[in-house]
Amino acid sequence: MTGLEAGYIGQMTSLFDFLSKPAGSVLGKQVAETAVKLGVKIENRYVETKRYQGKIKLYPRDFLEDYFGEYDK
């Protein structure tokens, strides 16, 4: 099943916003690779904060919920 077949259409969310903390490059790469394999829509956004400046990836929130399973924040 691809992301399109799974119907991932949720609000586009960054890993930072979903996890409430920085994801790190290793986890970020794993999530991105899975999203690409499944055909999940990915958006890029440029951000500037005191701690980070650069591009971030945004994923449908329902994809992140599935990826992380029963994620309890």
Secondary structure, 3 states (H helix, E strand, C coil): CCHHHHCCCCCEEEHHHHHCCCCCHHHHHHHHHHHHHHCCCCEEEEEECCCCEEEEEEEEHHHHHHHCCCCCC
